[in-house]
Amino acid sequence: MSEFDNTTQKAMKNATRAMEESMFMIEADTKLLSPVKTGTLKRSYTSAVKVDGDEIVGAVGTNVEYAPYADWRKPHLTAAADQNMEAIKRKFADLLKEG
């Protein structure tokens, strides 16, 4: 394997790790900010990262039907993403510098 391939693989590994850590941060803060009546919405949030070729996609979400309405009334998922954005940018920059 060439040095370029090794560097590329390391960068993908670091970027995937940064995405996973970023999704965990957003998921945790979403749960902290989530409105609670029964706790169902708060418990239902999960995060996932998918790598497809050279594309890395991270997501935080829920299958609870009323979640979009709850976030509209009291932003918790969008607020968690917004408040973590600068930390996520730094995380990606730092981890990609390691490569």
Stockholm file with secondary structure:
# STOCKHOLM 1.0

chainA/1-99         MSEFDNTTQKAMKNATRAMEESMFMIEADTKLLSPVKTGTLKRSYTSAVKVDGDEIVGAVGTNVEYAPYADWRKPHLTAAADQNMEAIKRKFADLLKEG
#=GR chainA/1-99 SS CCHHHHHHHHHHHHHHHHHHHHHHHHHHHHHHHSCCSSSHHHHHCEEEEEEETTEEEEEEECCCTTHHHHHHHSCSHHHHHHHHHHHHHHHHHHHHHTC
#=GC SS_cons        CCHHHHHHHHHHHHHHHHHHHHHHHHHHHHHHHSCCSSSHHHHHCEEEEEEETTEEEEEEECCCTTHHHHHHHSCSHHHHHHHHHHHHHHHHHHHHHTC
//
